Amino acid sequence: MNQITDFEMEAEDVLRAELEVFRQEHRDLDAAIVALNEKNTADQLTIQRLKKRKLQLKDKISQIEELLTPDIIA
């Protein structure tokens, strides 16, 4: 039974690490989008792709947060 618990803890640690990486990438994309929008010569297609990637990351972040949040019966 300890093996299952250890495995679950390791899986949770991996998820937390992935979550932090995704959050950092999300922040970086946000900063890049802001910087590109400030330039008048910004390529709209590039900005659109960055925004799409940012939304994908937001979805992944939400999924991982949901996995890490314990079910609480009210």
N, CA, C and O atoms as a Tripos MOL2 file, in Angstrom:
@<TRIPOS>MOLECULE
protein
  296   295    74     0     0
PROTEIN
NO_CHARGES

@<TRIPOS>ATOM
      1 N           0.8260   -1.1940    0.0000 N.3       1 MET1
      2 CA          0.0000    0.0000    0.0000 C.3       1 MET1
      3 C           0.8680    1.2550    0.0000 C.2       1 MET1
      4 O           0.4610    2.2770   -0.5520 O.2       1 MET1
      5 N           2.0420    1.2030    0.5990 N.am      2 ASN2
      6 CA          2.9450    2.3430    0.5860 C.3       2 ASN2
      7 C           3.4220    2.6660   -0.8200 C.2       2 ASN2
      8 O           3.6640    3.8290   -1.1430 O.2       2 ASN2
      9 N           3.5600    1.6380   -1.6630 N.am      3 GLN3
     10 CA          4.0060    1.8760   -3.0240 C.3       3 GLN3
     11 C           3.0080    2.7330   -3.7830 C.2       3 GLN3
     12 O           3.3990    3.6160   -4.5480 O.2       3 GLN3
     13 N           1.7450    2.4840   -3.5800 N.am      4 ILE4
     14 CA          0.7180    3.2830   -4.2470 C.3       4 ILE4
     15 C           0.7800    4.7190   -3.7520 C.2       4 ILE4
     16 O           0.6900    5.6570   -4.5450 O.2       4 ILE4
     17 N           0.9290    4.8920   -2.4640 N.am      5 THR5
     18 CA          1.0030    6.2250   -1.8900 C.3       5 THR5
     19 C           2.2320    6.9600   -2.4060 C.2       5 THR5
     20 O           2.1490    8.1340   -2.7670 O.2       5 THR5
     21 N           3.3750    6.2740   -2.4440 N.am      6 ASP6
     22 CA          4.5980    6.8900   -2.9490 C.3       6 ASP6
     23 C           4.4420    7.2730   -4.4150 C.2       6 ASP6
     24 O           4.8700    8.3470   -4.8350 O.2       6 ASP6
     25 N           3.8240    6.3850   -5.1860 N.am      7 PHE7
     26 CA          3.6070    6.6660   -6.6000 C.3       7 PHE7
     27 C           2.6900    7.8660   -6.7790 C.2       7 PHE7
     28 O           2.9440    8.7300   -7.6190 O.2       7 PHE7
     29 N           1.6210    7.9170   -5.9850 N.am      8 GLU8
     30 CA          0.6920    9.0450   -6.0720 C.3       8 GLU8
     31 C           1.3920   10.3470   -5.7020 C.2       8 GLU8
     32 O           1.1490   11.3840   -6.3190 O.2       8 GLU8
     33 N           2.2590   10.2940   -4.6970 N.am      9 MET9
     34 CA          2.9830   11.4980   -4.2880 C.3       9 MET9
     35 C           3.9440   11.9460   -5.3810 C.2       9 MET9
     36 O           4.0730   13.1400   -5.6500 O.2       9 MET9
     37 N           4.6180   10.9870   -6.0110 N.am     10 GLU10
     38 CA          5.5290   11.3270   -7.1010 C.3      10 GLU10
     39 C           4.7620   11.9140   -8.2780 C.2      10 GLU10
     40 O           5.2150   12.8760   -8.8990 O.2      10 GLU10
     41 N           3.6120   11.3450   -8.5840 N.am     11 ALA11
     42 CA          2.7970   11.8550   -9.6820 C.3      11 ALA11
     43 C           2.3230   13.2690   -9.3730 C.2      11 ALA11
     44 O           2.2870   14.1260  -10.2550 O.2      11 ALA11
     45 N           1.9620   13.5080   -8.1210 N.am     12 GLU12
     46 CA          1.5230   14.8440   -7.7170 C.3      12 GLU12
     47 C           2.6740   15.8410   -7.8250 C.2      12 GLU12
     48 O           2.4710   16.9800   -8.2460 O.2      12 GLU12
     49 N           3.8740   15.4190   -7.4480 N.am     13 ASP13
     50 CA          5.0460   16.2970   -7.5660 C.3      13 ASP13
     51 C           5.3210   16.6530   -9.0290 C.2      13 ASP13
     52 O           5.6620   17.7910   -9.3490 O.2      13 ASP13
     53 N           5.1670   15.6690   -9.9040 N.am     14 VAL14
     54 CA          5.3690   15.9060  -11.3390 C.3      14 VAL14
     55 C           4.3230   16.9050  -11.8470 C.2      14 VAL14
     56 O           4.6430   17.8220  -12.6020 O.2      14 VAL14
     57 N           3.0780   16.7130  -11.4260 N.am     15 LEU15
     58 CA          2.0130   17.6210  -11.8570 C.3      15 LEU15
     59 C           2.2710   19.0450  -11.3630 C.2      15 LEU15
     60 O           2.0540   20.0090  -12.0970 O.2      15 LEU15
     61 N           2.7320   19.1760  -10.1230 N.am     16 ARG16
     62 CA          3.0270   20.5050   -9.5830 C.3      16 ARG16
     63 C           4.1680   21.1760  -10.3500 C.2      16 ARG16
     64 O           4.1340   22.3830  -10.5900 O.2      16 ARG16
     65 N           5.1730   20.3950  -10.7290 N.am     17 ALA17
     66 CA          6.2900   20.9350  -11.5040 C.3      17 ALA17
     67 C           5.8130   21.3720  -12.8870 C.2      17 ALA17
     68 O           6.1730   22.4520  -13.3570 O.2      17 ALA17
     69 N           5.0080   20.5400  -13.5370 N.am     18 GLU18
     70 CA          4.4570   20.8970  -14.8460 C.3      18 GLU18
     71 C           3.6010   22.1460  -14.7350 C.2      18 GLU18
     72 O           3.6520   23.0210  -15.6000 O.2      18 GLU18
     73 N           2.8190   22.2280  -13.6780 N.am     19 LEU19
     74 CA          1.9510   23.3790  -13.4630 C.3      19 LEU19
     75 C           2.7680   24.6580  -13.3920 C.2      19 LEU19
     76 O           2.3980   25.6640  -13.9980 O.2      19 LEU19
     77 N           3.8550   24.6310  -12.6710 N.am     20 GLU20
     78 CA          4.6940   25.8290  -12.5440 C.3      20 GLU20
     79 C           5.3300   26.1990  -13.8860 C.2      20 GLU20
     80 O           5.4390   27.3800  -14.2160 O.2      20 GLU20
     81 N           5.7480   25.2000  -14.6540 N.am     21 VAL21
     82 CA          6.3270   25.4640  -15.9790 C.3      21 VAL21
     83 C           5.2750   26.0970  -16.8930 C.2      21 VAL21
     84 O           5.5600   27.0660  -17.5960 O.2      21 VAL21
     85 N           4.0730   25.5510  -16.8800 N.am     22 PHE22
     86 CA          3.0010   26.0890  -17.7220 C.3      22 PHE22
     87 C           2.6220   27.5100  -17.2920 C.2      22 PHE22
     88 O           2.3750   28.3700  -18.1380 O.2      22 PHE22
     89 N           2.5770   27.7550  -15.9900 N.am     23 ARG23
     90 CA          2.2630   29.1070  -15.5050 C.3      23 ARG23
     91 C           3.3190   30.1040  -15.9490 C.2      23 ARG23
     92 O           2.9940   31.2210  -16.3500 O.2      23 ARG23
     93 N           4.5940   29.7020  -15.8770 N.am     24 GLN24
     94 CA          5.6740   30.5980  -16.2990 C.3      24 GLN24
     95 C           5.5930   30.8740  -17.7980 C.2      24 GLN24
     96 O           5.7610   32.0140  -18.2320 O.2      24 GLN24
     97 N           5.3390   29.8410  -18.5810 N.am     25 GLU25
     98 CA          5.2070   30.0280  -20.0270 C.3      25 GLU25
     99 C           4.0210   30.9450  -20.3410 C.2      25 GLU25
    100 O           4.0970   31.7780  -21.2440 O.2      25 GLU25
    101 N           2.9330   30.7890  -19.5970 N.am     26 HIS26
    102 CA          1.7470   31.6240  -19.7770 C.3      26 HIS26
    103 C           2.0980   33.0940  -19.5070 C.2      26 HIS26
    104 O           1.7090   33.9810  -20.2670 O.2      26 HIS26
    105 N           2.8380   33.3420  -18.4160 N.am     27 ARG27
    106 CA          3.2630   34.7140  -18.0940 C.3      27 ARG27
    107 C           4.1930   35.2730  -19.1740 C.2      27 ARG27
    108 O           4.0840   36.4370  -19.5580 O.2      27 ARG27
    109 N           5.1040   34.4330  -19.6570 N.am     28 ASP28
    110 CA          6.0320   34.8590  -20.7030 C.3      28 ASP28
    111 C           5.2930   35.2240  -21.9920 C.2      28 ASP28
    112 O           5.6060   36.2240  -22.6380 O.2      28 ASP28
    113 N           4.3150   34.4040  -22.3520 N.am     29 LEU29
    114 CA          3.5230   34.6960  -23.5460 C.3      29 LEU29
    115 C           2.7440   35.9940  -23.3780 C.2      29 LEU29
    116 O           2.6340   36.7830  -24.3160 O.2      29 LEU29
    117 N           2.2090   36.2140  -22.1910 N.am     30 ASP30
    118 CA          1.4750   37.4400  -21.9170 C.3      30 ASP30
    119 C           2.3900   38.6560  -22.1020 C.2      30 ASP30
    120 O           1.9970   39.6510  -22.7130 O.2      30 ASP30
    121 N           3.5950   38.5660  -21.5770 N.am     31 ALA31
    122 CA          4.5610   39.6710  -21.7170 C.3      31 ALA31
    123 C           4.9360   39.8780  -23.1870 C.2      31 ALA31
    124 O           5.0690   41.0150  -23.6400 O.2      31 ALA31
    125 N           5.1030   38.7910  -23.9240 N.am     32 ALA32
    126 CA          5.4560   38.9010  -25.3420 C.3      32 ALA32
    127 C           4.3280   39.5370  -26.1360 C.2      32 ALA32
    128 O           4.5730   40.3590  -27.0190 O.2      32 ALA32
    129 N           3.1030   39.1630  -25.8290 N.am     33 ILE33
    130 CA          1.9440   39.7290  -26.5280 C.3      33 ILE33
    131 C           1.8430   41.2200  -26.2570 C.2      33 ILE33
    132 O           1.5980   42.0050  -27.1730 O.2      33 ILE33
    133 N           2.0290   41.6130  -25.0050 N.am     34 VAL34
    134 CA          1.9840   43.0320  -24.6470 C.3      34 VAL34
    135 C           3.0770   43.7920  -25.3860 C.2      34 VAL34
    136 O           2.8320   44.8700  -25.9270 O.2      34 VAL34
    137 N           4.2780   43.2330  -25.4080 N.am     35 ALA35
    138 CA          5.3980   43.8990  -26.0840 C.3      35 ALA35
    139 C           5.1330   44.0470  -27.5800 C.2      35 ALA35
    140 O           5.4090   45.0980  -28.1600 O.2      35 ALA35
    141 N           4.6080   43.0170  -28.1950 N.am     36 LEU36
    142 CA          4.3240   43.0850  -29.6280 C.3      36 LEU36
    143 C           3.1930   44.0680  -29.9290 C.2      36 LEU36
    144 O           3.2230   44.7540  -30.9510 O.2      36 LEU36
    145 N           2.2090   44.1380  -29.0540 N.am     37 ASN37
    146 CA          1.1060   45.0700  -29.2580 C.3      37 ASN37
    147 C           1.5580   46.5170  -29.1300 C.2      37 ASN37
    148 O           0.9730   47.4070  -29.7460 O.2      37 ASN37
    149 N           2.5890   46.7560  -28.3380 N.am     38 GLU38
    150 CA          3.1010   48.1120  -28.1760 C.3      38 GLU38
    151 C           3.8290   48.6080  -29.4190 C.2      38 GLU38
    152 O           3.9370   49.8120  -29.6520 O.2      38 GLU38
    153 N           4.3320   47.6560  -30.2190 N.am     39 LYS39
    154 CA          5.0110   48.0270  -31.4650 C.3      39 LYS39
    155 C           3.9630   48.2030  -32.5630 C.2      39 LYS39
    156 O           3.0200   47.4200  -32.6730 O.2      39 LYS39
    157 N           4.1420   49.2110  -33.3440 N.am     40 ASN40
    158 CA          3.2120   49.4430  -34.4570 C.3      40 ASN40
    159 C           3.4360   48.4620  -35.6030 C.2      40 ASN40
    160 O           2.5630   48.2850  -36.4530 O.2      40 ASN40
    161 N           4.5870   47.8360  -35.6240 N.am     41 THR41
    162 CA          4.9150   46.9270  -36.7180 C.3      41 THR41
    163 C           4.6480   45.4660  -36.3570 C.2      41 THR41
    164 O           5.1330   44.5590  -37.0330 O.2      41 THR41
    165 N           3.8850   45.2420  -35.3010 N.am     42 ALA42
    166 CA          3.6310   43.8750  -34.8370 C.3      42 ALA42
    167 C           2.8570   43.0770  -35.8850 C.2      42 ALA42
    168 O           1.9140   43.5790  -36.4970 O.2      42 ALA42
    169 N           3.2680   41.8390  -36.0750 N.am     43 ASP43
    170 CA          2.6140   40.9270  -37.0050 C.3      43 ASP43
    171 C           1.3800   40.3420  -36.3190 C.2      43 ASP43
    172 O           1.5060   39.6260  -35.3260 O.2      43 ASP43
    173 N           0.2000   40.6380  -36.8370 N.am     44 GLN44
    174 CA         -1.0460   40.1980  -36.2190 C.3      44 GLN44
    175 C          -1.1910   38.6800  -36.2090 C.2      44 GLN44
    176 O          -1.7850   38.1180  -35.2890 O.2      44 GLN44
    177 N          -0.6560   38.0220  -37.2220 N.am     45 LEU45
    178 CA         -0.7300   36.5630  -37.2570 C.3      45 LEU45
    179 C           0.0930   35.9600  -36.1150 C.2      45 LEU45
    180 O          -0.3390   35.0030  -35.4740 O.2      45 LEU45
    181 N           1.2580   36.5140  -35.8690 N.am     46 THR46
    182 CA          2.0970   36.0490  -34.7640 C.3      46 THR46
    183 C           1.3980   36.2700  -33.4300 C.2      46 THR46
    184 O           1.3990   35.3870  -32.5720 O.2      46 THR46
    185 N           0.8070   37.4330  -33.2550 N.am     47 ILE47
    186 CA          0.0880   37.7300  -32.0150 C.3      47 ILE47
    187 C          -1.0760   36.7570  -31.8390 C.2      47 ILE47
    188 O          -1.3220   36.2660  -30.7380 O.2      47 ILE47
    189 N          -1.7830   36.4850  -32.9210 N.am     48 GLN48
    190 CA         -2.9060   35.5600  -32.8690 C.3      48 GLN48
    191 C          -2.4440   34.1640  -32.4570 C.2      48 GLN48
    192 O          -3.1140   33.4990  -31.6660 O.2      48 GLN48
    193 N          -1.3150   33.7180  -32.9820 N.am     49 ARG49
    194 CA         -0.7750   32.4010  -32.6280 C.3      49 ARG49
    195 C          -0.3460   32.3590  -31.1540 C.2      49 ARG49
    196 O          -0.5790   31.3680  -30.4620 O.2      49 ARG49
    197 N           0.2750   33.4320  -30.6900 N.am     50 LEU50
    198 CA          0.6810   33.4940  -29.2870 C.3      50 LEU50
    199 C          -0.5290   33.4570  -28.3590 C.2      50 LEU50
    200 O          -0.5040   32.8010  -27.3180 O.2      50 LEU50
    201 N          -1.5810   34.1630  -28.7410 N.am     51 LYS51
    202 CA         -2.8080   34.1600  -27.9320 C.3      51 LYS51
    203 C          -3.4420   32.7750  -27.9070 C.2      51 LYS51
    204 O          -3.9600   32.3460  -26.8760 O.2      51 LYS51
    205 N          -3.4050   32.0770  -29.0370 N.am     52 LYS52
    206 CA         -3.9580   30.7260  -29.0980 C.3      52 LYS52
    207 C          -3.1630   29.7920  -28.1940 C.2      52 LYS52
    208 O          -3.7410   28.9830  -27.4680 O.2      52 LYS52
    209 N          -1.8400   29.9040  -28.2370 N.am     53 ARG53
    210 CA         -0.9780   29.0830  -27.3790 C.3      53 ARG53
    211 C          -1.2440   29.4020  -25.8980 C.2      53 ARG53
    212 O          -1.2630   28.5090  -25.0510 O.2      53 ARG53
    213 N          -1.4470   30.6870  -25.6110 N.am     54 LYS54
    214 CA         -1.7300   31.1130  -24.2450 C.3      54 LYS54
    215 C          -3.0430   30.4880  -23.7440 C.2      54 LYS54
    216 O          -3.1200   30.0500  -22.5960 O.2      54 LYS54
    217 N          -4.0530   30.4490  -24.5850 N.am     55 LEU55
    218 CA         -5.3230   29.8240  -24.2120 C.3      55 LEU55
    219 C          -5.1710   28.3160  -23.9950 C.2      55 LEU55
    220 O          -5.7850   27.7450  -23.0930 O.2      55 LEU55
    221 N          -4.3450   27.6800  -24.8300 N.am     56 GLN56
    222 CA         -4.0930   26.2500  -24.6470 C.3      56 GLN56
    223 C          -3.4250   25.9930  -23.3000 C.2      56 GLN56
    224 O          -3.7650   25.0420  -22.5970 O.2      56 GLN56
    225 N          -2.4770   26.8460  -22.9520 N.am     57 LEU57
    226 CA         -1.8030   26.7130  -21.6690 C.3      57 LEU57
    227 C          -2.7680   26.9280  -20.5140 C.2      57 LEU57
    228 O          -2.7060   26.2310  -19.5020 O.2      57 LEU57
    229 N          -3.6590   27.8950  -20.6730 N.am     58 LYS58
    230 CA         -4.6530   28.1590  -19.6240 C.3      58 LYS58
    231 C          -5.5140   26.9270  -19.3910 C.2      58 LYS58
    232 O          -5.8280   26.5930  -18.2480 O.2      58 LYS58
    233 N          -5.8990   26.2470  -20.4740 N.am     59 ASP59
    234 CA         -6.6910   25.0250  -20.3490 C.3      59 ASP59
    235 C          -5.9070   23.9300  -19.6280 C.2      59 ASP59
    236 O          -6.4500   23.2420  -18.7640 O.2      59 ASP59
    237 N          -4.6180   23.7670  -19.9840 N.am     60 LYS60
    238 CA         -3.7860   22.7610  -19.3240 C.3      60 LYS60
    239 C          -3.6310   23.0820  -17.8450 C.2      60 LYS60
    240 O          -3.7040   22.1900  -16.9990 O.2      60 LYS60
    241 N          -3.4180   24.3460  -17.5380 N.am     61 ILE61
    242 CA         -3.2760   24.7740  -16.1460 C.3      61 ILE61
    243 C          -4.5410   24.4360  -15.3680 C.2      61 ILE61
    244 O          -4.4700   23.9190  -14.2530 O.2      61 ILE61
    245 N          -5.6860   24.7250  -15.9510 N.am     62 SER62
    246 CA         -6.9610   24.4240  -15.2890 C.3      62 SER62
    247 C          -7.1390   22.9290  -15.0580 C.2      62 SER62
    248 O          -7.6140   22.5140  -14.0010 O.2      62 SER62
    249 N          -6.7630   22.1270  -16.0350 N.am     63 GLN63
    250 CA         -6.8880   20.6780  -15.8950 C.3      63 GLN63
    251 C          -6.0050   20.1470  -14.7730 C.2      63 GLN63
    252 O          -6.4350   19.3130  -13.9770 O.2      63 GLN63
    253 N          -4.7790   20.6300  -14.7150 N.am     64 ILE64
    254 CA         -3.8570   20.1660  -13.6830 C.3      64 ILE64
    255 C          -4.3210   20.6300  -12.3070 C.2      64 ILE64
    256 O          -4.2630   19.8710  -11.3410 O.2      64 ILE64
    257 N          -4.7790   21.8730  -12.2180 N.am     65 GLU65
    258 CA         -5.2770   22.3760  -10.9390 C.3      65 GLU65
    259 C          -6.4640   21.5440  -10.4600 C.2      65 GLU65
    260 O          -6.6100   21.2810   -9.2660 O.2      65 GLU65
    261 N          -7.2970   21.1380  -11.3930 N.am     66 GLU66
    262 CA         -8.4530   20.3050  -11.0430 C.3      66 GLU66
    263 C          -8.0060   18.9390  -10.5250 C.2      66 GLU66
    264 O          -8.6010   18.4000   -9.5920 O.2      66 GLU66
    265 N          -6.9720   18.3900  -11.1250 N.am     67 LEU67
    266 CA         -6.4400   17.0950  -10.6740 C.3      67 LEU67
    267 C          -5.8320   17.2080   -9.2750 C.2      67 LEU67
    268 O          -5.9430   16.2880   -8.4650 O.2      67 LEU67
    269 N          -5.1970   18.3330   -9.0060 N.am     68 LEU68
    270 CA         -4.5120   18.5110   -7.7290 C.3      68 LEU68
    271 C          -5.4420   18.9260   -6.5960 C.2      68 LEU68
    272 O          -5.1020   18.7770   -5.4220 O.2      68 LEU68
    273 N          -6.6140   19.4460   -6.9480 N.am     69 THR69
    274 CA         -7.5720   19.8830   -5.9370 C.3      69 THR69
    275 C          -8.3950   18.6910   -5.4770 C.2      69 THR69
    276 O          -9.0520   18.0380   -6.2870 O.2      69 THR69
    277 N          -8.3630   18.4050   -4.1820 N.am     70 PRO70
    278 CA         -9.1350   17.2560   -3.6960 C.3      70 PRO70
    279 C         -10.6330   17.5240   -3.7900 C.2      70 PRO70
    280 O         -11.0890   18.6560   -3.6330 O.2      70 PRO70
    281 N         -11.3840   16.4610   -4.0500 N.am     71 ASP71
    282 CA        -12.8330   16.5630   -4.0910 C.3      71 ASP71
    283 C         -13.3550   16.7520   -2.6740 C.2      71 ASP71
    284 O         -13.1010   15.9270   -1.7960 O.2      71 ASP71
    285 N         -14.0740   17.8270   -2.4570 N.am     72 ILE72
    286 CA        -14.6420   18.0900   -1.1500 C.3      72 ILE72
    287 C         -16.1630   18.0360   -1.2810 C.2      72 ILE72
    288 O         -16.7650   18.7830   -2.0520 O.2      72 ILE72
    289 N         -16.7510   17.1570   -0.5280 N.am     73 ILE73
    290 CA        -18.2100   17.0360   -0.5530 C.3      73 ILE73
    291 C         -18.7710   18.0100    0.4510 C.2      73 ILE73
    292 O         -18.4840   17.9250    1.6450 O.2      73 ILE73
    293 N         -19.5740   18.9370   -0.0380 N.am     74 ALA74
    294 CA        -20.1310   19.9720    0.8510 C.3      74 ALA74
    295 C         -21.3410   19.4860    1.5780 C.2      74 ALA74
    296 O         -21.9300   20.2300    2.3630 O.2      74 ALA74
@<TRIPOS>BOND
     1     1     2 1
     2     2     3 1
     3     3     4 2
     4     3     5 am
     5     5     6 1
     6     6     7 1
     7     7     8 2
     8     7     9 am
     9     9    10 1
    10    10    11 1
    11    11    12 2
    12    11    13 am
    13    13    14 1
    14    14    15 1
    15    15    16 2
    16    15    17 am
    17    17    18 1
    18    18    19 1
    19    19    20 2
    20    19    21 am
    21    21    22 1
    22    22    23 1
    23    23    24 2
    24    23    25 am
    25    25    26 1
    26    26    27 1
    27    27    28 2
    28    27    29 am
    29    29    30 1
    30    30    31 1
    31    31    32 2
    32    31    33 am
    33    33    34 1
    34    34    35 1
    35    35    36 2
    36    35    37 am
    37    37    38 1
    38    38    39 1
    39    39    40 2
    40    39    41 am
    41    41    42 1
    42    42    43 1
    43    43    44 2
    44    43    45 am
    45    45    46 1
    46    46    47 1
    47    47    48 2
    48    47    49 am
    49    49    50 1
    50    50    51 1
    51    51    52 2
    52    51    53 am
    53    53    54 1
    54    54    55 1
    55    55    56 2
    56    55    57 am
    57    57    58 1
    58    58    59 1
    59    59    60 2
    60    59    61 am
    61    61    62 1
    62    62    63 1
    63    63    64 2
    64    63    65 am
    65    65    66 1
    66    66    67 1
    67    67    68 2
    68    67    69 am
    69    69    70 1
    70    70    71 1
    71    71    72 2
    72    71    73 am
    73    73    74 1
    74    74    75 1
    75    75    76 2
    76    75    77 am
    77    77    78 1
    78    78    79 1
    79    79    80 2
    80    79    81 am
    81    81    82 1
    82    82    83 1
    83    83    84 2
    84    83    85 am
    85    85    86 1
    86    86    87 1
    87    87    88 2
    88    87    89 am
    89    89    90 1
    90    90    91 1
    91    91    92 2
    92    91    93 am
    93    93    94 1
    94    94    95 1
    95    95    96 2
    96    95    97 am
    97    97    98 1
    98    98    99 1
    99    99   100 2
   100    99   101 am
   101   101   102 1
   102   102   103 1
   103   103   104 2
   104   103   105 am
   105   105   106 1
   106   106   107 1
   107   107   108 2
   108   107   109 am
   109   109   110 1
   110   110   111 1
   111   111   112 2
   112   111   113 am
   113   113   114 1
   114   114   115 1
   115   115   116 2
   116   115   117 am
   117   117   118 1
   118   118   119 1
   119   119   120 2
   120   119   121 am
   121   121   122 1
   122   122   123 1
   123   123   124 2
   124   123   125 am
   125   125   126 1
   126   126   127 1
   127   127   128 2
   128   127   129 am
   129   129   130 1
   130   130   131 1
   131   131   132 2
   132   131   133 am
   133   133   134 1
   134   134   135 1
   135   135   136 2
   136   135   137 am
   137   137   138 1
   138   138   139 1
   139   139   140 2
   140   139   141 am
   141   141   142 1
   142   142   143 1
   143   143   144 2
   144   143   145 am
   145   145   146 1
   146   146   147 1
   147   147   148 2
   148   147   149 am
   149   149   150 1
   150   150   151 1
   151   151   152 2
   152   151   153 am
   153   153   154 1
   154   154   155 1
   155   155   156 2
   156   155   157 am
   157   157   158 1
   158   158   159 1
   159   159   160 2
   160   159   161 am
   161   161   162 1
   162   162   163 1
   163   163   164 2
   164   163   165 am
   165   165   166 1
   166   166   167 1
   167   167   168 2
   168   167   169 am
   169   169   170 1
   170   170   171 1
   171   171   172 2
   172   171   173 am
   173   173   174 1
   174   174   175 1
   175   175   176 2
   176   175   177 am
   177   177   178 1
   178   178   179 1
   179   179   180 2
   180   179   181 am
   181   181   182 1
   182   182   183 1
   183   183   184 2
   184   183   185 am
   185   185   186 1
   186   186   187 1
   187   187   188 2
   188   187   189 am
   189   189   190 1
   190   190   191 1
   191   191   192 2
   192   191   193 am
   193   193   194 1
   194   194   195 1
   195   195   196 2
   196   195   197 am
   197   197   198 1
   198   198   199 1
   199   199   200 2
   200   199   201 am
   201   201   202 1
   202   202   203 1
   203   203   204 2
   204   203   205 am
   205   205   206 1
   206   206   207 1
   207   207   208 2
   208   207   209 am
   209   209   210 1
   210   210   211 1
   211   211   212 2
   212   211   213 am
   213   213   214 1
   214   214   215 1
   215   215   216 2
   216   215   217 am
   217   217   218 1
   218   218   219 1
   219   219   220 2
   220   219   221 am
   221   221   222 1
   222   222   223 1
   223   223   224 2
   224   223   225 am
   225   225   226 1
   226   226   227 1
   227   227   228 2
   228   227   229 am
   229   229   230 1
   230   230   231 1
   231   231   232 2
   232   231   233 am
   233   233   234 1
   234   234   235 1
   235   235   236 2
   236   235   237 am
   237   237   238 1
   238   238   239 1
   239   239   240 2
   240   239   241 am
   241   241   242 1
   242   242   243 1
   243   243   244 2
   244   243   245 am
   245   245   246 1
   246   246   247 1
   247   247   248 2
   248   247   249 am
   249   249   250 1
   250   250   251 1
   251   251   252 2
   252   251   253 am
   253   253   254 1
   254   254   255 1
   255   255   256 2
   256   255   257 am
   257   257   258 1
   258   258   259 1
   259   259   260 2
   260   259   261 am
   261   261   262 1
   262   262   263 1
   263   263   264 2
   264   263   265 am
   265   265   266 1
   266   266   267 1
   267   267   268 2
   268   267   269 am
   269   269   270 1
   270   270   271 1
   271   271   272 2
   272   271   273 am
   273   273   274 1
   274   274   275 1
   275   275   276 2
   276   275   277 am
   277   277   278 1
   278   278   279 1
   279   279   280 2
   280   279   281 am
   281   281   282 1
   282   282   283 1
   283   283   284 2
   284   283   285 am
   285   285   286 1
   286   286   287 1
   287   287   288 2
   288   287   289 am
   289   289   290 1
   290   290   291 1
   291   291   292 2
   292   291   293 am
   293   293   294 1
   294   294   295 1
   295   295   296 2
@<TRIPOS>SUBSTRUCTURE
     1 MET1         2 RESIDUE 1 A MET
     2 ASN2         6 RESIDUE 1 A ASN
     3 GLN3        10 RESIDUE 1 A GLN
     4 ILE4        14 RESIDUE 1 A ILE
     5 THR5        18 RESIDUE 1 A THR
     6 ASP6        22 RESIDUE 1 A ASP
     7 PHE7        26 RESIDUE 1 A PHE
     8 GLU8        30 RESIDUE 1 A GLU
     9 MET9        34 RESIDUE 1 A MET
    10 GLU10       38 RESIDUE 1 A GLU
    11 ALA11       42 RESIDUE 1 A ALA
    12 GLU12       46 RESIDUE 1 A GLU
    13 ASP13       50 RESIDUE 1 A ASP
    14 VAL14       54 RESIDUE 1 A VAL
    15 LEU15       58 RESIDUE 1 A LEU
    16 ARG16       62 RESIDUE 1 A ARG
    17 ALA17       66 RESIDUE 1 A ALA
    18 GLU18       70 RESIDUE 1 A GLU
    19 LEU19       74 RESIDUE 1 A LEU
    20 GLU20       78 RESIDUE 1 A GLU
    21 VAL21       82 RESIDUE 1 A VAL
    22 PHE22       86 RESIDUE 1 A PHE
    23 ARG23       90 RESIDUE 1 A ARG
    24 GLN24       94 RESIDUE 1 A GLN
    25 GLU25       98 RESIDUE 1 A GLU
    26 HIS26      102 RESIDUE 1 A HIS
    27 ARG27      106 RESIDUE 1 A ARG
    28 ASP28      110 RESIDUE 1 A ASP
    29 LEU29      114 RESIDUE 1 A LEU
    30 ASP30      118 RESIDUE 1 A ASP
    31 ALA31      122 RESIDUE 1 A ALA
    32 ALA32      126 RESIDUE 1 A ALA
    33 ILE33      130 RESIDUE 1 A ILE
    34 VAL34      134 RESIDUE 1 A VAL
    35 ALA35      138 RESIDUE 1 A ALA
    36 LEU36      142 RESIDUE 1 A LEU
    37 ASN37      146 RESIDUE 1 A ASN
    38 GLU38      150 RESIDUE 1 A GLU
    39 LYS39      154 RESIDUE 1 A LYS
    40 ASN40      158 RESIDUE 1 A ASN
    41 THR41      162 RESIDUE 1 A THR
    42 ALA42      166 RESIDUE 1 A ALA
    43 ASP43      170 RESIDUE 1 A ASP
    44 GLN44      174 RESIDUE 1 A GLN
    45 LEU45      178 RESIDUE 1 A LEU
    46 THR46      182 RESIDUE 1 A THR
    47 ILE47      186 RESIDUE 1 A ILE
    48 GLN48      190 RESIDUE 1 A GLN
    49 ARG49      194 RESIDUE 1 A ARG
    50 LEU50      198 RESIDUE 1 A LEU
    51 LYS51      202 RESIDUE 1 A LYS
    52 LYS52      206 RESIDUE 1 A LYS
    53 ARG53      210 RESIDUE 1 A ARG
    54 LYS54      214 RESIDUE 1 A LYS
    55 LEU55      218 RESIDUE 1 A LEU
    56 GLN56      222 RESIDUE 1 A GLN
    57 LEU57      226 RESIDUE 1 A LEU
    58 LYS58      230 RESIDUE 1 A LYS
    59 ASP59      234 RESIDUE 1 A ASP
    60 LYS60      238 RESIDUE 1 A LYS
    61 ILE61      242 RESIDUE 1 A ILE
    62 SER62      246 RESIDUE 1 A SER
    63 GLN63      250 RESIDUE 1 A GLN
    64 ILE64      254 RESIDUE 1 A ILE
    65 GLU65      258 RESIDUE 1 A GLU
    66 GLU66      262 RESIDUE 1 A GLU
    67 LEU67      266 RESIDUE 1 A LEU
    68 LEU68      270 RESIDUE 1 A LEU
    69 THR69      274 RESIDUE 1 A THR
    70 PRO70      278 RESIDUE 1 A PRO
    71 ASP71      282 RESIDUE 1 A ASP
    72 ILE72      286 RESIDUE 1 A ILE
    73 ILE73      290 RESIDUE 1 A ILE
    74 ALA74      294 RESIDUE 1 A ALA
